[in-house]
Amino acid sequence: MNYHNITKDDMLNGDGLRVVLWVSGCTHCCDGCQNPQTWDVASGIEFDNNAKEELFDALNKPHVSGITFSGGDPLHPFNREVVLDLAREIKEKFPNKTVWLYTGFLWEEVLDKIDLSNIDVLVDGEFVKELNDNTLKWVGSSNQRIINVKKSLAENTIVNHCKP
């Protein structure tokens, strides 16, 4: 897996102060995307042990609420295994930190295909330029949902984490 950046102390991509891992690779290629440079899976740099150490060092700070996986698309087929393994490892190492994941895929498309048990919040849906609303919190367009994964899995229905 490749990535473009590790952002520390981010307040725009989830609850609290967060670390954001911006991965490479996206098949959605949404018109008006804020990160088209991340679409190519070969762009960016390889996510290696040094990058993982940097990520974990940032997450180890007590003021950091958790990690957000963004991109690109963390659930791009080239990213899924590494991202989901990393989410599991983060939950084991930092059980009080939350894991957010942004994807262009819909909840219904990934629910039965991947293990979401280590994800706390899934922001789903492609960015739709015509539905862009800069007043919304944590999403770019009004079709995107902020899903509480644990409650949604337990109740077998989509439970919003909050209104955008």
Number of C-alpha atoms within 10 A of each C-alpha: 22 20 25 18 16 18 15 17 17 18 14 13 21 25 18 15 17 26 25 28 23 22 31 31 28 25 15 17 18 16 12 13 17 12 15 16 16 24 22 16 22 13 16 19 15 15 17 11 9 10 16 13 11 13 19 17 10 21 23 15 11 10 12 19 22 27 29 27 25 22 27 30 27 29 26 23 14 16 20 16 15 15 19 21 13 14 24 19 14 21 19 12 13 14 13 12 19 22 25 26 28 26 24 21 19 15 17 10 10 14 12 9 8 12 13 19 13 21 21 19 25 23 26 22 20 20 23 17 14 10 12 15 15 11 11 12 16 20 23 21 21 19 15 22 24 24 22 19 25 18 16 15 14 10 10 9 10 18 17 17 18 11 10 17
